Amino acid sequence: MEQRMVLVKYGEIHLKGLNRPYFKRLLRQRLQNNLEGMHCQVLEMQGRVFVSGFEADRETEVVKRCANTFGVVGVSPAARVDKTMDAIAEAAVAELKDAMAHRGLAACTFKVRARREDKTFEPNSQGIAREIGGRILQAMDNVKVDVHTPQITVQVEIRDGAYVYASAREAVGGMPIGTSGRGMVMLSGGIDSPVAAYTMAKRGMTITAMHFMSPPYTGQAAQQKVEDLTRRLAEYCGPIRLHLVRFTEFQEQIYEKCKHELLTVIMRRCMMRIALAVAQRDGEQALITGESLGQVASQTIEAICTTDAVSDRPVFRPLIGMDKTEIIDIARKIGTFDISIRPGEDCCTVFVPKHPSTKPTLAVVEAEEQNLEMDRLVQEAVESMETVVIKRAQ
């Protein structure tokens, strides 16, 4: 009797030595979390991770969710069948046809690779490969054997049952969420910051998000866009806590009391103070921004150094060396680009100086900030902040 399964392959975890069991346990937990509501079981067996128990018509969604789990480098839909050559051959033909359809191939070259964990099973691995390869050729007239550079490899593993698979579908890779601490991303409605959040989460960081709003200058469309971006990120990161901060009074005071060429850098320093206050309260270990060196006036090395001077925590900028085209390519791949380009002003575009300083100095910026009621404004921003938990779209 055939049972549908998904074989999950992990990559970098192999390098973790004595810590490998910890990373593998976290990976299984993240898979189980990402498969919530799918009634799946995540099992490890002799160095393999299998997902089973799902309904047949939900296999495509299970494969997608597994592939979007950080730490997974590849997924393969598989069939578990009885340990008989007839059952294995039938499954091998079906899996090869499915793999061809997935890749849009009308014909292909293939090979069979067999592996016996159960050494009592006969024939041996080479004999299994020869027998199953021959039966595939008898059943299909649009395939040929190529043992050196096949387009598709049919895999047969003999364990407690026979496991047969042929599709190897790319996954996101990286490290399981939760293996690299906690960080807060300063999430605008633009293209860059969601990519920065994704990139740090891919390295195993648990992500919290903070978004700054300036009502009445920004409206519901801007907030909805950020919530939709967070919901898209949750498909990879799991549920994300999103802090919504009212920033209007800060911006109005900066505009009225500070030099206009320093508006942007002072605004960013104020945002960072609020984020740091919440990070200290909640145990976030780092801040994350979507800045790219030299992309705009506030992202020159001088502006970045002036902004960072306010922080007592690391500020990660995973996009710092990327150009816009590279960032957009990632945004398209992870599904945030079309959301980011929707209409909706964010607070960073409300009070934009005509001639922003590209080389601000810390002493001058700190002197200008003396004109602001900094402590009160930070405290009120944190106290009035709204927090929502965003989950993947169902």
C-alpha positions as CSV (number, residue, x, y, z in Angstrom):
1,M,0.0,0.0,0.0
2,E,1.4,3.4,-1.0
3,Q,1.8,6.2,1.5
4,R,2.6,9.7,0.3
5,M,5.5,11.5,2.1
6,V,7.8,14.4,1.6
7,L,11.6,13.9,2.1
8,V,13.2,17.0,3.6
9,K,16.9,17.6,3.0
10,Y,19.0,19.9,5.1
11,G,22.4,21.4,4.3
12,E,24.5,23.5,6.6
13,I,23.3,21.6,9.7
14,H,25.6,18.8,8.6
15,L,28.5,21.0,9.6
16,K,27.5,21.5,13.2
17,G,29.4,18.7,14.8
18,L,28.4,17.9,18.4
19,N,25.7,20.6,18.2
20,R,24.0,18.9,15.2
21,P,21.2,17.2,17.3
22,Y,20.1,20.6,18.7
23,F,19.9,22.1,15.2
24,K,18.1,19.1,13.8
25,R,15.6,19.2,16.7
26,L,14.9,22.9,16.0
27,L,14.5,22.2,12.3
28,R,11.9,19.5,13.0
29,Q,10.0,22.0,15.3
30,R,10.0,24.7,12.6
31,L,8.7,22.3,10.1
32,Q,6.0,21.2,12.4
33,N,5.1,24.9,13.1
34,N,5.1,25.8,9.4
35,L,2.8,22.8,8.7
36,E,0.2,23.8,11.3
37,G,-3.2,22.8,10.3
38,M,-2.0,20.3,7.8
39,H,-2.2,17.3,10.2
40,C,1.3,16.2,9.4
41,Q,3.9,14.2,11.3
42,V,7.6,15.2,11.1
43,L,9.9,12.2,11.6
44,E,13.6,11.6,11.5
45,M,14.9,8.3,10.3
46,Q,18.6,7.3,9.8
47,G,19.7,10.8,8.8
48,R,16.5,11.6,6.8
49,V,13.6,13.9,7.8
50,F,10.2,12.8,6.4
51,V,6.8,14.5,6.6
52,S,3.8,12.2,6.4
53,G,0.2,12.0,7.4
54,F,-1.2,14.7,5.1
55,E,-4.2,14.3,2.8
56,A,-3.3,13.6,-0.8
57,D,-4.8,16.7,-2.2
58,R,-2.7,18.9,0.1
59,E,0.7,17.5,-1.0
60,T,1.5,20.6,-3.1
61,E,0.9,22.9,-0.1
62,V,3.0,20.6,2.2
63,V,5.9,20.7,-0.3
64,K,5.7,24.5,-0.5
65,R,5.6,25.0,3.3
66,C,8.6,22.6,3.7
67,A,10.5,24.4,1.0
68,N,9.9,27.7,2.7
69,T,11.3,26.5,6.0
70,F,14.7,28.0,6.8
71,G,17.3,25.2,7.2
72,V,15.8,23.1,4.4
73,V,17.8,23.0,1.1
74,G,15.6,20.6,-0.9
75,V,12.3,18.7,-0.8
76,S,11.2,15.6,-2.7
77,P,7.7,14.3,-2.9
78,A,8.0,10.6,-2.2
79,A,6.1,7.3,-2.1
80,R,6.5,4.7,0.7
81,V,5.6,1.3,-0.7
82,D,6.0,-2.3,0.3
83,K,9.4,-3.8,-0.1
84,T,8.7,-5.7,-3.3
85,M,10.2,-5.1,-6.7
86,D,6.7,-4.8,-8.3
87,A,5.6,-2.1,-5.8
88,I,9.0,-0.3,-6.2
89,A,8.9,-0.4,-10.0
90,E,5.3,0.9,-10.1
91,A,6.2,3.8,-7.8
92,A,9.4,4.6,-9.7
93,V,7.4,5.0,-13.0
94,A,4.9,7.2,-11.3
95,E,7.6,9.4,-9.6
96,L,9.5,9.8,-12.8
97,K,6.4,10.9,-14.7
98,D,5.6,13.4,-12.0
99,A,9.1,14.8,-12.0
100,M,9.0,15.2,-15.8
101,A,5.6,17.0,-15.6
102,H,7.0,19.3,-12.9
103,R,9.9,20.3,-15.1
104,G,7.8,20.4,-18.3
105,L,9.7,17.6,-20.0
106,A,8.1,15.5,-22.8
107,A,11.1,13.2,-22.8
108,C,14.2,12.8,-20.6
109,T,17.2,10.8,-19.6
110,F,17.3,9.2,-16.3
111,K,19.2,6.9,-14.0
112,V,18.2,4.9,-10.9
113,R,20.2,5.1,-7.7
114,A,19.4,2.7,-4.9
115,R,20.4,2.6,-1.2
116,R,19.8,-0.2,1.2
117,E,19.6,0.6,4.9
118,D,18.0,-2.9,5.3
119,K,20.8,-5.1,4.2
120,T,18.6,-8.2,4.4
121,F,16.7,-7.1,1.3
122,E,17.7,-8.7,-2.0
123,P,19.0,-7.9,-4.5
124,N,21.8,-5.5,-3.5
125,S,21.8,-1.8,-4.4
126,Q,23.2,-2.2,-7.9
127,G,20.8,-5.0,-8.6
128,I,17.8,-2.9,-7.5
129,A,19.0,0.0,-9.8
130,R,19.4,-2.4,-12.8
131,E,16.0,-4.1,-12.2
132,I,14.0,-0.9,-11.6
133,G,15.8,0.9,-14.5
134,G,14.8,-1.9,-16.9
135,R,11.2,-1.9,-15.7
136,I,11.0,1.9,-16.3
137,L,12.3,1.4,-19.9
138,Q,9.6,-1.2,-20.4
139,A,6.9,1.0,-19.1
140,M,7.9,4.3,-20.8
141,D,9.0,4.9,-24.4
142,N,10.0,8.6,-23.9
143,V,13.0,8.0,-21.6
144,K,16.5,6.8,-22.0
145,V,19.2,5.8,-19.5
146,D,22.1,8.1,-18.9
147,V,24.2,7.1,-15.9
148,H,26.6,10.0,-16.1
149,T,24.5,13.2,-16.7
150,P,20.9,12.2,-16.3
151,Q,18.2,14.9,-16.3
152,I,16.3,13.1,-13.6
153,T,17.6,10.6,-11.0
154,V,15.1,8.1,-9.5
155,Q,16.0,7.4,-5.9
156,V,15.1,4.2,-4.1
157,E,15.8,3.7,-0.4
158,I,15.2,0.4,1.4
159,R,14.4,1.0,5.0
160,D,11.3,-0.1,7.1
161,G,9.6,0.2,3.7
162,A,10.7,1.2,0.2
163,Y,11.0,5.0,-0.3
164,V,10.9,6.2,-3.9
165,Y,11.3,9.7,-5.2
166,A,12.5,11.6,-8.3
167,S,11.8,15.3,-7.9
168,A,14.4,17.4,-6.1
169,R,12.9,20.8,-5.6
170,E,14.9,23.8,-4.3
171,A,14.2,25.2,-0.9
172,V,15.2,28.4,0.9
173,G,18.3,27.0,2.7
174,G,19.9,28.9,5.6
175,M,19.5,27.9,9.3
176,P,16.4,27.1,11.4
177,I,14.7,30.1,13.0
178,G,15.7,30.4,16.6
179,T,19.4,29.3,16.2
180,S,20.8,32.9,15.9
181,G,19.1,35.0,18.6
182,R,16.4,37.7,18.3
183,G,16.3,40.8,16.1
184,M,13.9,43.7,15.5
185,V,13.6,44.9,11.9
186,M,12.6,48.5,11.3
187,L,10.0,47.7,8.6
188,S,8.9,50.4,6.2
189,G,6.5,49.8,3.4
190,G,9.3,49.9,0.8
191,I,11.2,47.2,-1.0
192,D,14.4,46.9,1.0
193,S,13.4,46.3,4.7
194,P,11.3,43.1,4.0
195,V,14.3,41.7,2.1
196,A,16.6,42.6,5.1
197,A,14.2,40.8,7.5
198,Y,14.1,37.7,5.2
199,T,17.9,37.7,4.9
200,M,18.5,37.8,8.7
201,A,15.7,35.2,9.3
202,K,17.4,32.9,6.8
203,R,20.5,33.0,9.1
204,G,18.3,31.7,11.9
205,M,17.3,34.9,13.6
206,T,13.9,35.2,15.2
207,I,12.3,38.4,13.8
208,T,10.1,41.1,15.4
209,A,9.1,44.1,13.3
210,M,8.5,47.8,14.1
211,H,6.7,50.2,11.8
212,F,6.4,53.9,12.2
213,M,3.2,55.7,11.3
214,S,2.4,59.4,11.0
215,P,-1.3,60.0,11.0
216,P,-2.9,62.0,9.5
217,Y,-0.1,62.2,7.0
218,T,-0.1,58.4,6.5
219,G,-3.3,56.4,6.2
220,Q,-4.7,53.0,6.4
221,A,-3.3,51.9,3.1
222,A,0.2,52.3,4.4
223,Q,-0.5,50.3,7.5
224,Q,-2.3,47.6,5.5
225,K,0.7,47.3,3.1
226,V,3.0,46.7,6.1
227,E,0.7,44.2,7.6
228,D,0.6,42.4,4.2
229,L,4.4,42.4,3.9
230,T,4.6,41.0,7.4
231,R,2.1,38.3,6.5
232,R,4.2,37.4,3.5
233,L,7.3,37.2,5.6
234,A,5.4,35.0,8.1
235,E,5.3,32.3,5.4
236,Y,9.0,31.9,6.0
237,C,9.5,33.1,9.6
238,G,6.4,31.9,11.3
239,P,4.2,34.3,13.4
240,I,5.8,37.8,13.7
241,R,5.0,40.4,16.3
242,L,4.5,43.8,14.6
243,H,4.8,47.0,16.6
244,L,2.9,49.9,15.2
245,V,4.4,53.2,16.5
246,R,2.8,56.7,16.1
247,F,5.6,59.0,15.1
248,T,3.7,62.2,14.1
249,E,4.7,64.4,17.1
250,F,8.4,63.4,16.7
251,Q,8.4,64.4,13.1
252,E,6.6,67.7,13.7
253,Q,9.0,68.7,16.4
254,I,12.0,67.8,14.3
255,Y,10.6,69.8,11.4
256,E,9.9,72.8,13.6
257,K,13.0,72.8,15.8
258,C,15.9,71.3,13.9
259,K,17.9,72.2,10.8
260,H,16.1,70.9,7.7
261,E,19.1,69.4,6.1
262,L,19.4,67.1,9.2
263,L,15.8,66.0,9.3
264,T,16.3,62.5,7.9
265,V,19.3,61.5,10.1
266,I,17.7,63.0,13.3
267,M,14.4,61.2,12.4
268,R,16.3,57.9,12.0
269,R,18.1,58.3,15.3
270,C,14.8,59.0,17.0
271,M,13.3,55.8,15.4
272,M,16.3,53.9,16.6
273,R,15.8,55.2,20.2
274,I,12.2,53.9,20.2
275,A,13.3,50.6,18.8
276,L,16.1,50.3,21.3
277,A,13.7,51.0,24.2
278,V,11.4,48.2,23.1
279,A,14.3,45.9,22.3
280,Q,15.6,46.3,25.8
281,R,12.2,45.6,27.3
282,D,11.6,42.5,25.2
283,G,15.1,41.0,24.9
284,E,15.8,41.7,21.3
285,Q,19.5,41.5,20.8
286,A,20.0,43.5,17.5
287,L,18.3,45.9,15.2
288,I,17.9,45.3,11.5
289,T,17.5,47.8,8.7
290,G,17.2,47.7,4.9
291,E,19.9,50.3,4.2
292,S,22.3,49.9,1.2
293,L,25.5,52.0,1.2
294,G,25.1,55.1,-0.8
295,Q,21.6,54.4,-2.1
296,V,20.1,57.6,-0.7
297,A,21.4,60.6,1.4
298,S,20.7,59.0,4.7
299,Q,22.7,55.9,3.8
300,T,26.1,57.4,3.3
301,I,28.9,56.2,5.6
302,E,28.8,59.5,7.5
303,A,25.0,59.3,8.0
304,I,25.1,55.6,9.0
305,C,27.9,56.3,11.6
306,T,25.9,59.2,13.0
307,T,22.8,57.0,13.2
308,D,24.6,54.1,14.8
309,A,26.0,56.3,17.5
310,V,22.7,56.2,19.4
311,S,22.6,52.4,19.6
312,D,24.0,50.1,22.3
313,R,23.1,47.0,20.3
314,P,24.4,45.7,16.9
315,V,22.7,47.2,13.9
316,F,22.6,44.6,11.1
317,R,22.4,45.8,7.5
318,P,22.4,42.6,5.4
319,L,21.8,44.6,2.2
320,I,24.6,47.1,2.7
321,G,26.7,45.9,-0.3
322,M,23.8,45.1,-2.7
323,D,22.6,47.3,-5.5
324,K,18.9,47.9,-6.1
325,T,18.6,45.4,-8.8
326,E,19.9,42.6,-6.6
327,I,17.5,43.6,-3.8
328,I,14.5,43.7,-6.2
329,D,15.4,40.2,-7.5
330,I,15.2,38.8,-4.0
331,A,12.0,40.7,-3.3
332,R,10.4,39.2,-6.4
333,K,11.6,35.7,-5.4
334,I,10.1,35.9,-1.9
335,G,6.9,37.6,-3.0
336,T,7.2,41.0,-1.3
337,F,7.9,43.1,-4.3
338,D,4.4,43.5,-5.6
339,I,3.2,44.4,-2.1
340,S,6.0,47.0,-1.6
341,I,5.2,48.9,-4.8
342,R,1.5,49.4,-3.9
343,P,0.5,53.0,-3.3
344,G,0.7,54.2,0.3
345,E,3.0,56.8,1.8
346,D,5.2,55.8,4.7
347,C,6.4,58.2,7.3
348,C,9.9,58.5,5.8
349,T,8.5,60.3,2.8
350,V,6.3,62.8,4.8
351,F,8.9,65.3,5.8
352,V,11.7,65.1,3.2
353,P,14.3,67.9,3.2
354,K,15.0,69.5,-0.2
355,H,18.8,69.3,0.4
356,P,19.6,66.6,2.9
357,S,23.0,66.5,4.4
358,T,25.1,63.6,3.1
359,K,27.9,64.2,5.6
360,P,26.4,65.0,8.9
361,T,28.6,65.2,12.0
362,L,27.7,63.7,15.3
363,A,28.3,66.8,17.3
364,V,26.1,69.0,15.2
365,V,23.3,66.4,15.2
366,E,23.4,66.0,19.0
367,A,23.3,69.8,19.4
368,E,20.2,70.0,17.3
369,E,18.5,67.2,19.2
370,Q,18.8,69.2,22.4
371,N,15.8,71.2,21.0
372,L,13.6,68.1,21.3
373,E,11.7,66.7,24.2
374,M,13.4,63.4,23.6
375,D,12.8,61.4,26.7
376,R,9.1,62.3,26.8
377,L,8.5,61.6,23.1
378,V,10.3,58.2,23.3
379,Q,8.3,57.2,26.4
380,E,5.0,58.3,24.9
381,A,5.7,56.5,21.6
382,V,6.5,53.2,23.4
383,E,3.4,53.5,25.7
384,S,1.0,54.3,22.9
385,M,2.5,51.6,20.6
386,E,0.1,48.9,19.3
387,T,1.3,45.4,18.9
388,V,-0.3,42.8,16.6
389,V,0.8,39.2,15.8
390,I,0.8,38.5,12.1
391,K,0.5,34.9,10.9
392,R,0.7,33.4,7.4
393,A,-2.3,33.8,5.1
394,Q,-4.5,30.7,5.3
